[in-house]
Amino acid sequence: MASERYSYPAQLDSDDEGSIEYDWGNDSQVDDGDDLPYNMGRLQLDRHASSSGAVPATPPPRYSALPGGSTNATGPLCIICKSKPPYKKNGKSYPTCGLTCAAQLQAAPRPSPHTLRNFMDRIGNASVQRSPSNGTNRTPRRATSQYVASTSRSPFHQQRALRPDKPLCVVCKERPVCRDYVTCGLTCAAKLREDGPNDSTLCTYCLGSPKLAGKDQCGQKCADKAKIACLLCKIRPKNGRYHLCGRTCKRIAMESTPLILEIPKDHTTYEMVVNKFKSSWSAGASNPLPTISKIFKIIENNEFLKPYDDYRKRVGPGETYRYHGTGRQCQLGTSTTKLCTSSTCPICSILKTSFNAKFADDDPRWYSFGAGVYTSSASNKAYSYCTARGALILTKVVLGKVRAVNGWNEVMSCPDGFNSVVYDRKVGNVSLNETIVYSNDAIRPVFLIIFQ
């Protein structure tokens, strides 16, 4: 039916890498510049500060009073006031007794790495700690110093110490990894994305164990994780239905847009695009079903996506997917992921500036409903426009209010009161759908499909 709406799967959305709508605020990924100055494991003083930004004069209870009102003990004392025990919570110890002393410590000259390390080691030597909340005994984790002074960086960006309990960065082999990552920070993460792992015999996901024979991962656990991995770093889970894992990978990707990322064939996104392509191919089409060689996720920046986001909000519902076949004058997607510099290469021009309806005016023989951007819900129809070296783009399109037509040249421009035109043409059981939008802001590329 001409009025049929083709559902737009959330997994196809490319707003994850560039849209102003995506909230990356809940992501935990950090980079080289994220460390707060000597923050004692991210104490988050501002969370307890007043609205004026001042630290409360009296911190909340941080310790249990000893019998007789004494607050001293045989253990270490706060390194600022030297009268109260340091604050401990959830097995983690801090050098100060509370927020007031912590604020003074931040403003004071930095202690030497040796002093800080000795202090933290003394805390870690305590074998049993009495919990004031439930009165039960527990053995705390050993606290170790996470930061040492660096002569090459400012006091507000400390270098992480070499910790025996944390593996080294897989790139520089010098600094410990950050949290649950395999690199120490943004610089090495970018290098890993650009050059790949140093050792090709290691698991492509954990980069820590040898691959199994004939496999890319070290075992089933890493194989399962690789299926939902971030398409940029490929070593962390992607963020929900989005295609990257967090702020660091987003930042790296934004520096290189327009960017295409090859999707591994065992990835869930690859399977989704392949299944969508096959299900959209009409049986009995003149061309046999082609074999897909590679699929790439197209990454664009905010400037590229914002006009589309604004158009979608203004026009309303009707977002769907469509295919667009085009030519290619370079080796993009086969031997390179770098866009060419030719102004006449169709595929690279689309990835650089998106679609442009004015080019339909160049040769009226190629359009039947006026100057617009032509797509199809039928992958076989769009594929027929791919040249021998062409490619197929899976796009997202905002149809808005659709004008259904029943024949060629029924309309030659966007009708008043409508946003798109759909001609659901069929030859027998073969779908040859034509979908036309007349605004450049109504469509954006999402995936690039290359064939053998």
N, C-alpha and C positions, 0 to 999 in steps of 0.2 A: 504494500500500500504506500502511496506517495506520502501519506501523513505519518508513516511509521517513525518512531523515535528509536534510534539505535543507542542502547545504553552505553555509557562511558565508564569503563572500569576504573576504579580509583588507582589501580596499579599503573595505569598508563600516564598518570599525571606527571608532568615535568616541572611543576611549580616547586618541587622539593628543593631543587638546586638553585633557584633564582628568585622565586616569588617573594614579594614583601609580606605575603600572608602567612608564610610558614614560620612557626615559632620555634626557634632553636634554643630558647632560653633554658629549657629543661635538660639540655645536653650536658654531659659531665666531662667532655673531652677538653683537655688543656694543651697548651703548647709551651714553647720556650719562654714566652713572655707572660705567662699566666700566674707565675708564683708571686704571692704577696710577700712584701719584705719581712723576712723573719717572722712568719705568721704562726709558727709553732703548730703546724698541721692544720692550717686554716681555722683559726679560733673564731673568726667571724665576729669581730667586736661590734661591727655596725648593726648586727642583728639585735643587740641588746641596747644600743645607744638610744638616747632620747630623740625627739623630733628635731631638736636643734643641733644634733650631731655630737653632743657631749657624752662622754662615758659616765655612767652612773657613779655617784660618789661612793655608794655602798654596794658592792657586788653581791649577788645572791650567794647563799651558803655554799661553800666549796669544800668543806671538810667537817668531820665530826669532832666535837670537843672531847678532850681526854678527861678522865676523872680528876676532880679538884679544880676544874676550870683551866687547866694547862692545855695549851695548844701545841706544845713542843713534843718531840719524840726523838727517837734515835735516828730516824731517817733524815733525808735532806730537807732543807728549808727553801722557801721562796728566795730566788736570787736577788730580789729587789728589797723587800722589807726584812727578810732574814728572821722572821718571827713566826710565820705560819707554814704549814706543810704545803707543798705544791698541789695544784688541782689535778685530780685524776677522775677519769670517767670512761666507762666502757673499755677498760684495759689500756687507755691511752693517758700518758702523763705530760704535764706542761711544766715549764721552768718556773712559772709564777703561781701565786695562790688564787688569783682572780682577775677580774677585768681591769681594776684600777692599776694594779702592778703591771699587768700586761701592757696597758697603754703607756706607762712610764718606760717599760722595756723597749717598746717600739721607738720611742723618741730618744732613747739613750744610745751612746756609742755601742757598736756591736762587740760582743765578747769574742774572744779568740775561738777558733774551731776546736782547739784542744780543751778549753774550759767547758764549752757546750757539750762536747762529746762525753767528757768525763761525768758531767752532771746527769746526762740522759742514761749513761750506763749504770750509774749508781741507783737511779730510779728503777731501772730494769732488773737489778739484782734482788729486789724485794720478791720473796717467794709466795707470800700469801697476803691478800688484801681484804680487809673487812668492808663489805658493801653496806653503806648506811641505809640503803633502801629496803633491803630484806634481811640483813643480818647474817647472810650466808657467806661462807668462805669460798674464794675462787682464786685461781692462779692466773694472774694477768699476763698478757703478752709482753715480751721483752721490748721495751721502747728503745729505739736507736735514733741517732741524729739523722735527719733527712736532708739537711742543708749544710753546706760549708761555704765560707767566704770565697769569692772568686776575684782574682786580681784583674781579670780581663773584662769584667762586667760591673755595672753599677751596684751599690749596696742594695738596691731595690730589686735586683734580679739575681738570686743566688743560684749557684750550680748545685745539683743534687750530688750528695756524697756517694762514693762507691760503697754499696751495702752488700754484705755477703749473702743476704737472704733474697736478693733481687737479681735477675739475670741482666746481662748487659744488652744495650741497644744492638740490634742486628745489623745496623748500618755502620755506625762509628766504632763500635766495639769498645768504647771508653766509658760511657755514662750508663747508669742503670736505667731500665725502662721506666716510663711514666705510668703508674697505676697498672692497668691490665693491657697495656699496649706492648708492642714489640720494639718500638723506637723510644728515644728519650725525649723527643720534642718535635716541633713543627719542621725544623730544618731537615732533620733526618727522615721525617715522614714524607716530605716532598721529594727527597732524593730517592727513597724507596719506591715511590710512585713513578718517578721518571725512569730510573734505571732497573727496577726490579730487584729481587733478592740477589745477594752475592753468591749464594750457593744454590745451584739449580737442582741439587739432589735432595734438598729439604722440602718438607711439606709446604705447599703453597699457602696454607692458612696459618698454622702456628709458627712456621719457620724455625721450629726447634727440633723436630725429629725427622729422620730419613723417610722418604716416600716409600710406600709399598710398591712392589714390582708392578709396573703397568698402570699405576695410579698417580694422581697429583697430590694426594694427601697421605698422611701417615696412618690413618685408620678411619673407621666409620664415624667416629665422633667429629673429627675435623671435616670429613666429607659432608656430613649433614650441615655443619656450620657454614661451609663454603657455599652451599646452595642459597643461603640468605645473606651472604656477605656484602659489605659495602662495595659498590662497583668501582670506587676509586682506589682505596688502599687494599681491599680484598682480604683484610686480616681482622676485621671486626664486623659484628652484625649490623646490617643496615637499620636505620631508625624507623621502625614500624613499616608503614606502607611506602616510605620514601626510599630513595636509591642510594643515599649516602649515610654514613654513620654519625656524623656530628659536625661541629663547628670547624674543626681543623681541616677535615677533608673538603668541606664546603669552601673554606677560604682558599685552599690550594686550587680547587676547581675554578673558582671565580677569577683567579689570576690568569687563566688560560682560555677563557671563553672567546669564541665558540669552540667547544671541545666535544669530541666523541670518545666514548669509553667502550671498548669491546666487552661484551657480556660473555662470560664463560658458558659453554654449552650445557653444563650441568646445573646452571643457576636457575632458580625458579622464574626469574624475569625472562630469561631466554625461552624457557618452555611456554610461558604465557604468550609471548609474542608469536612463536611458531604455531601454537594451537589456534590463536586468533586468526592468523594468516590462512591456515588450512581450512578453518570453518567458514571463512569468508570467500573461499574459492568455489565457484559454481561447478558442479559436475557437468561434463559435457562441453566445457569451454573450449574454444578453438586451440588454445595453447595448453600443453600438458602442464601439470603442476610442477613448477621448477624446484630445484633443490637449493635451500638456503645455505650459504657459505658462512656468513658472519652477520651478527646483529650488534648494533652500537646504540648506546644511550646518548642522546644529544643533550648537552649541558649548555644552558644559556644564562646570561646574567639578568639582573633586575631591570636594567634599561630595556632589554630585549622583551622581557615578559610583561612588564607593567602595562603597556597599551592593551595587551590581551586581557589582563586581569580587569582593567577598567571597563573594557568593552563587555566582558562577561557580566559584570555587576550591573551595567547600564541596560543591557539587552534582556537579561533574565535567563531563565532555564533554556535547555536545549543543547548542552555541551555533549559532544559525542566524538567518536573516532572516525577517521576517514583515511583512505590511502591515496597517495599521489605518486605517480610514476614520472620519472624525469631522466634526462641524459647526464653524462659525466665525461669530462674531458681530461681527467687526471686519474691518479691511482688511489684516490681516497677510498679507504675501506678495504683495499686489497694488500698493498705493500706499505701504506703509510696512513697515519691518522692526522696528518697535518693538512689543513685546507690549502688549496693552491691559490695563486695570486691572480689567475685569469679572471677578468671581468665578464667573460662569456661562458664560464663553466656553470651549468645550471645548478648542480647539486651544491657546490661551494657558495654560490651566490645566495641560495635559499638559506643555508646555515649561517651566513654572515648577516643578512638583512631580513630574513623571513620571506614570505610570499608577497608578490606585488601584482595586483590585478592589471596594471597598465600594460604589462608585457603581452597580454592577450590581444591588444590592439595591433601588435606588430604583424600579425598574419591572421586575418579574419577567417581563413579556412579552418583554423584549429578550434574555433568555438562556435557554439550554436545558440547561446543564450546571452550574448553580449560579453563585454569585458569583465571578467571575474576570475576568481581562483577556482579551478575545476578539480574536484576530488571524487572518490567513489567509495561506497560501502562494500563493493565487491573487489576483492584483491585481484581477481582475474582481469577485471576491466582496467584497473590502474596499471597492472603489469604490462598490458598491451602497449603502454606509452613508454616503457623502458626500452632504450636502444640496446644494442649488443653489449655496450659497456655501461648501461644505465643502472639505476638504483631505485628502490622503492622507499618512500617515506611514510611512516605511520604518524598521522597528525592528530591533534586535538582541534576541534572546530566548534564554535558557538553558532548554532543554527538560528536561535531565536524563533521568530514567527516564520513558518515555512510556507512558501507558495508552491503547491503541487501543480505540475504541468503534465500534459499528455502527448506532446509532440514537439518536434524541433522548431526552433524559432518562434515559439508561442509567446515568449517574452524576450526582449533583447537588452534588458537592464533590470535592476532590482525594482520590483513593483512597489508602489507606494503602500506603506503600512506593513511591509514584510522585510525580513532580514536575509532570506536565502531562498533558493529555488531548488527543487528536487524533482528529477525525472526518473521514475522507477521503471525504466525500460527493461523488457525481457524478450529474449528470442528463444522460444520454447521454454525450457526450464532454466536457462542461463541468465543470470542477473547481469545487467549492464548499467547499473545505477549511475546517474550523474547527479552530483551535489555541487552547487555553485554558491559561493559567498562573494559579496561585492566590496567588502571592507577588508583591507589588509590586516586590521586588528582582530579579525574574527578567527584567525587560524595561526597555529604555531607548530613547528616540527617537534616530534617527541623521540621516535626511534628511526634509525637508518638500517635498511635491510639490503644486504649484498648477496647476489646469487652466484652459483658456480658457472 
